[in-house]
Amino acid sequence: MAPASEATKLESSGTFVEYVGSGKLKDKKALITGGDSGIGRSVAVLMAREGADVTIVYLPEEEEDAQDTKKMVEAEGKSCHLFSGDLRSRETCRKAVEEHINTYKKLNILVNNASKQYMCKDFAQIDLDNVTSTFESNIIQMFAITKFALPHLSKGDSIINTTSTVAFRGTSGMVDYSATKGAIVSFTRSLAAQLKPKGIRVNAVAPGPVYTPIQVDTREPEQMENWGAGSSIGRPGQPSEVATSFIFLASADAALFCE
């Protein structure tokens, strides 16, 4: 389905032509969960454009998308290590970090981006198994992979978590998803306070409506026709319009920001 938004040149043929790198992340190594598509893919490509090598973590069924992302990163002259697995498993989280370190020898940037969502407009009918899965996928795994990554992070390094504007305004059709995004906000603020003395920055990015595969996968086609039209700019955003925020927060330009 073609995006129901005004595609920017950054999405044109996967070339991201509008963003010009300036070496902000030269020689940095980044681990990005959910890096195969959407916001995660854009973050991976733009970080590569700024000089970083990346590892992307993705579900096995997203292999084709991951391979496409790898090609985009390599087109920027940087390395992209692929790691497939379900992050709901603590062992998968541990192995993802371990493989990244074995490949690149260091970790400077952790991007906790992976998430899932289910639509349910009648709370009386909510599937509690889906609720459990959503919390495991969106916030519990974030605790695990951050725990395993932390020993490899040092002063000046950065953790960036993807939350959502629904953490603040709620959403009637995805109560469980909204709750996980609220949890991510509190997780970010609390961890930022704990790691501040070590000089490790912890921040979050809270996008509004952004046209990504997860939106199409969880909504009927008719629901996507005018999706995002109620946003302040009258359309959903594109992933690369959000990804630049991650670049800023990962760079030394954001040294002032600790939460």
C-alpha positions in Angstrom: 0.0 0.0 0.0 1.3 3.4 -0.9 1.9 5.8 2.0 -1.2 7.9 2.8 1.1 10.8 3.3 3.3 13.1 1.5 6.5 11.1 1.0 9.7 13.0 1.6 12.7 12.7 -0.6 14.4 10.9 2.2 12.2 7.9 1.4 12.7 8.2 -2.4 14.1 4.8 -3.7 15.7 4.2 -0.3 18.3 6.8 -1.0 17.6 9.3 1.9 18.9 12.0 -0.3 17.9 15.0 1.8 20.0 14.1 4.9 23.7 15.1 4.7 25.9 13.5 7.2 28.8 15.3 8.9 30.6 12.6 10.9 28.7 13.1 14.1 28.9 9.4 14.9 32.3 8.6 13.3 33.6 5.3 14.6 30.6 4.7 16.8 28.9 1.3 17.1 25.2 1.1 17.4 22.8 -1.7 18.4 19.2 -1.1 17.1 16.3 -3.3 17.9 13.5 -3.4 15.4 16.0 -2.1 12.8 14.7 -4.0 9.8 12.0 -1.5 8.8 10.1 1.7 9.6 11.8 4.1 12.1 14.4 1.5 13.0 15.6 1.2 9.4 15.8 5.0 9.0 17.8 5.3 12.2 20.2 2.6 11.0 20.7 4.2 7.6 21.1 7.8 9.0 23.5 6.6 11.8 25.6 4.9 9.1 25.5 8.1 7.1 27.0 9.8 10.2 29.8 7.3 10.4 28.5 4.5 12.7 28.5 0.7 12.1 25.3 -0.9 13.2 23.8 -4.2 14.4 20.1 -4.5 13.8 17.9 -7.0 15.7 14.7 -8.3 14.1 12.2 -11.2 14.0 13.2 -14.1 11.8 10.1 -13.6 9.6 11.5 -10.1 8.7 14.6 -11.5 7.1 13.9 -9.9 3.7 13.4 -6.5 5.2 16.6 -6.9 7.2 18.6 -7.8 4.2 17.3 -4.6 2.4 18.3 -2.5 5.4 21.7 -4.1 5.4 22.2 -3.1 1.7 21.1 0.5 2.5 23.6 0.7 5.4 26.4 -0.8 3.3 25.6 1.7 0.5 26.6 4.4 3.1 30.0 2.7 3.4 29.4 1.2 6.8 28.9 -2.3 8.2 25.5 -3.8 9.2 25.5 -7.0 11.3 22.2 -8.9 11.3 20.8 -10.7 14.3 17.4 -12.4 14.2 15.5 -13.5 17.2 12.5 -12.9 19.4 13.5 -10.4 22.1 10.8 -11.8 24.5 13.5 -14.3 25.3 16.1 -13.1 27.8 18.6 -15.4 26.2 18.0 -13.7 22.8 18.6 -10.3 24.4 21.9 -11.5 25.9 23.0 -13.1 22.6 22.1 -10.0 20.6 24.5 -7.9 22.8 27.1 -10.6 22.8 27.1 -10.9 19.0 27.4 -7.2 18.6 30.4 -7.0 20.9 32.0 -10.0 19.2 31.6 -8.2 15.8 32.5 -4.6 16.7 34.3 -4.9 20.0 32.5 -2.0 21.6 29.0 -0.5 22.0 28.3 3.2 22.1 24.6 3.6 21.2 21.7 1.4 22.2 18.4 2.1 20.4 15.5 0.3 22.0 13.0 0.6 19.2 11.3 -2.8 18.8 7.6 -3.0 19.6 4.3 -4.6 18.7 0.6 -3.6 18.9 -2.9 -5.1 18.8 -6.1 -3.3 18.1 -9.0 -3.9 20.5 -11.8 -1.3 20.7 -13.8 -3.2 23.3 -11.9 -3.6 26.6 -14.3 -6.3 27.8 -13.0 -8.4 24.9 -9.3 -7.8 25.3 -7.1 -10.8 24.8 -5.0 -11.1 28.0 -2.5 -13.3 26.1 -2.0 -10.4 23.7 -1.6 -8.0 26.7 1.2 -10.2 28.1 2.9 -10.4 24.7 2.7 -6.7 24.2 4.3 -5.9 27.6 7.0 -8.6 27.0 7.7 -7.2 23.5 7.6 -3.5 24.3 9.0 -2.9 27.7 10.2 -6.2 29.5 12.7 -6.9 26.7 13.9 -3.3 27.0 14.9 -4.0 30.6 16.7 -7.2 29.5 18.7 -5.9 26.6 19.6 -2.7 28.4 20.8 -4.8 31.4 23.1 -6.9 29.1 24.3 -3.8 27.2 25.1 -1.6 30.2 28.4 -3.2 31.1 29.7 -2.2 27.6 28.6 1.4 27.8 30.7 4.2 29.2 30.9 8.0 29.6 29.5 9.8 26.6 27.5 6.8 25.3 23.8 6.8 24.8 20.6 4.8 25.2 17.6 6.0 23.2 14.1 4.5 23.6 11.2 4.7 21.3 8.0 5.6 23.0 4.9 7.4 21.6 2.6 10.4 22.0 0.0 7.9 23.1 1.9 7.6 26.4 0.6 11.1 27.2 -2.8 11.3 25.5 -3.8 7.6 25.4 -5.6 5.8 22.6 -8.9 4.0 23.0 -8.2 1.2 20.6 -4.9 0.1 22.0 -5.0 0.4 25.8 -2.2 -2.1 26.4 0.1 -0.6 23.8 -0.5 2.8 25.3 0.3 1.5 28.8 3.6 0.1 27.6 4.6 3.3 26.0 3.8 5.1 29.3 6.0 2.6 31.0 8.9 3.4 28.6 8.6 7.1 29.5 9.0 6.3 33.2 11.7 3.7 32.5 13.7 6.4 30.5 13.4 9.1 33.2 14.4 6.8 36.0 17.3 5.1 34.2 18.5 8.5 33.1 18.7 9.7 36.7 20.5 6.5 37.7 23.1 6.6 34.9 23.7 10.4 34.9 26.7 10.1 37.4 28.3 7.7 34.9 27.9 10.1 32.0 25.6 7.8 30.1 22.7 9.6 28.5 19.2 8.0 28.4 16.6 9.7 26.3 13.3 8.8 24.5 11.7 9.8 21.3 7.9 10.0 21.3 6.6 10.0 17.7 3.0 10.8 16.8 1.5 9.0 13.7 4.3 7.7 11.5 3.6 5.6 8.4 5.4 2.3 9.2 4.7 -1.4 8.4 3.3 -2.0 11.9 0.4 0.5 11.2 -0.6 -1.3 8.0 -0.3 -4.7 9.6 -2.6 -3.9 12.5 -5.3 -1.9 10.7 -7.9 -2.6 8.0 -7.2 -0.9 4.6 -10.1 1.5 5.1 -8.6 2.6 8.5 -5.4 3.7 6.7 -7.0 5.9 4.1 -7.0 9.1 6.2 -4.9 7.8 9.1 -2.8 10.6 10.6 -4.8 13.4 8.9 -5.8 14.7 12.4 -2.1 15.4 13.3 -0.9 18.9 13.6 0.6 18.8 10.1 -2.4 17.1 8.5 -0.6 13.9 7.6 1.4 11.1 9.2 5.1 11.5 9.4 7.7 9.5 7.5 10.2 7.3 9.4 13.2 9.4 8.3 11.6 12.6 9.6 11.7 11.0 13.0 15.1 9.4 12.7 17.0 12.7 12.8 16.0 13.0 16.4 17.8 9.8 17.2 20.9 11.1 15.5 20.9 14.2 17.6 20.4 12.3 20.8 23.2 9.8 20.0 25.7 12.6 19.1 27.9 14.8 21.3 25.5 17.7 20.4 23.1 16.2 23.0 25.6 16.2 25.8 23.3 18.6 27.8 20.4 16.1 27.7 20.2 13.4 30.3 16.5 12.6 30.2 
